[in-house]
Amino acid sequence: MTPAPSSIGRDERMTTVGLLFEASAGLRRMFARHLEETSAHTSQSYDILIRLVRSDDHQLRMSDLAQQASLTPSGLTRAVDRLQDQGLVVRRTCPEDRRGSFAQLTPEGVELMEASLPAHMSHIDQVLDEVFSPAEEAAFTSMLRRLRDYTLEQNSAAGCPDDASSGCPGD
């Protein structure tokens, strides 16, 4: 006879967080597979390019980019090096703090993103339209933004994210 499952670990909130992690991993796999089929870029490099094309002047501090892309500083450095070798990104030194640096899209990088983003956006639209109504999507986005902001605040208070203190902190 199989023993009854323990009630330990059956909390609904643990289930909620687990579902969020599973959904995130599943979305990453789904979008990575689609990118492999439709472009010459890995999902990691495409994630970097998307973050840059959506940023002011198509640039971000390397430390901010690493945090947003969930990469270690060394992982981001290697990824940006590959994109730089392809002529899609350049690295610039921060004028206010020579220890800091920026990754910035080149004109070729902007051109690539302008050509490839419509197909990527179409795939995102397809996935979200199949799962959510417009009102549900808006509510979900709002909740995710609140959760993201909370985690950033808590991790910052614990000293976990970048140790930024000025306009162009070191990486």
C-alpha positions in Angstrom: 0.0 0.0 0.0 1.3 3.4 -1.0 1.7 5.8 2.0 -0.5 8.9 1.9 1.4 12.0 0.7 2.7 14.2 3.3 1.0 17.6 3.8 4.4 19.2 4.1 5.1 21.1 0.9 1.5 21.2 -0.3 1.0 24.8 0.5 -0.8 26.6 -2.4 1.7 29.5 -2.3 4.5 27.0 -2.8 2.5 25.7 -5.8 2.1 29.3 -7.1 5.8 30.0 -7.0 6.6 26.6 -8.5 4.1 27.3 -11.4 5.7 30.7 -12.0 9.1 29.1 -12.3 7.8 26.3 -14.5 5.9 28.7 -16.8 9.1 30.9 -17.1 11.2 28.0 -18.0 8.6 26.8 -20.5 8.3 30.2 -22.1 12.1 30.4 -22.4 12.3 27.0 -24.1 9.4 27.8 -26.4 10.8 31.2 -27.5 14.4 29.8 -27.8 13.1 27.0 -30.1 11.2 29.6 -32.2 14.3 31.8 -32.4 16.5 28.9 -33.5 14.0 28.2 -36.3 13.6 31.8 -37.5 17.0 33.6 -36.8 20.7 32.9 -36.5 20.8 34.0 -32.9 20.6 32.2 -29.6 17.8 33.2 -27.2 20.5 34.6 -24.9 22.0 36.9 -27.5 18.6 37.9 -28.7 17.5 38.7 -25.2 20.5 41.1 -25.0 19.7 42.6 -28.3 16.0 43.1 -27.4 17.0 44.9 -24.1 19.3 47.2 -26.0 16.9 48.1 -28.8 14.3 49.0 -26.2 16.6 51.2 -24.2 17.4 54.9 -24.6 20.1 55.4 -27.2 20.0 51.6 -27.7 22.5 51.2 -24.8 22.6 49.9 -21.2 25.2 49.8 -18.5 26.8 46.3 -18.5 25.8 45.7 -14.9 22.1 46.6 -15.6 22.1 44.5 -18.7 23.5 41.5 -16.8 20.8 41.9 -14.1 18.0 42.3 -16.7 19.2 39.3 -18.7 19.8 37.2 -15.6 23.4 36.6 -16.5 26.6 36.8 -14.4 28.9 39.6 -15.3 31.3 37.2 -16.9 28.5 35.4 -18.8 27.3 38.8 -20.1 30.9 39.8 -21.1 31.2 36.6 -23.2 27.8 37.1 -24.8 28.6 40.8 -25.6 32.0 39.8 -27.0 30.3 37.4 -29.4 27.8 40.2 -30.5 30.7 42.6 -30.8 32.5 40.1 -33.1 29.4 40.0 -35.3 29.3 43.8 -35.5 26.0 44.1 -33.7 27.1 45.7 -30.4 30.0 48.0 -29.3 31.2 48.6 -25.8 31.7 52.1 -24.5 33.3 53.4 -21.4 31.2 55.5 -19.1 32.4 59.1 -19.2 31.4 59.8 -15.6 33.1 56.7 -14.2 35.8 55.0 -16.2 35.2 51.7 -14.4 31.7 51.4 -15.8 30.9 50.5 -19.4 27.9 50.3 -21.7 26.9 47.9 -24.4 25.3 49.7 -27.3 23.7 48.5 -30.5 25.5 49.4 -33.7 23.5 50.6 -36.7 23.8 47.0 -38.0 22.3 45.7 -34.7 19.4 48.2 -34.9 18.8 47.1 -38.5 18.8 43.4 -37.5 16.3 44.0 -34.7 14.0 46.1 -37.0 14.0 43.2 -39.4 13.6 40.3 -36.9 11.3 41.8 -34.2 8.1 41.6 -36.2 8.3 37.8 -36.4 9.2 37.6 -32.7 6.4 39.9 -31.7 4.0 37.8 -33.8 5.0 34.7 -31.8 4.6 36.5 -28.5 1.2 37.8 -29.6 0.2 34.2 -30.6 1.2 32.7 -27.3 -0.4 35.4 -25.1 -3.6 35.6 -27.2 -4.0 31.8 -26.8 -3.7 32.0 -23.0 -5.1 35.4 -21.8 -7.9 37.8 -22.6 -6.6 41.4 -23.0 -7.9 42.3 -19.5 -6.2 39.2 -18.0 -2.9 40.0 -19.8 -3.0 43.6 -18.4 -3.7 42.4 -14.9 -1.0 39.7 -15.2 1.6 42.2 -16.5 0.8 44.6 -13.6 1.2 41.7 -11.0 4.5 40.6 -12.6 5.8 44.1 -12.5 4.9 44.4 -8.8 6.6 41.1 -8.1 9.7 42.0 -10.1 9.9 45.4 -8.3 9.5 43.7 -4.9 12.3 41.2 -5.6 14.6 43.9 -6.9 14.0 46.0 -3.7 14.5 43.0 -1.4 17.6 41.8 -3.2 19.0 45.3 -3.2 18.4 45.6 0.6 20.3 42.3 1.0 23.2 43.6 -1.2 22.5 41.0 -3.9 22.3 43.0 -7.1 24.7 45.3 -8.7 26.3 47.7 -6.2 25.3 50.8 -8.1 25.5 54.1 -6.3 26.1 56.7 -9.0 25.2 57.4 -12.6 27.7 55.0 -14.1 28.8 52.5 -11.4 31.4 49.9 -12.0 30.5 46.5 -13.4 
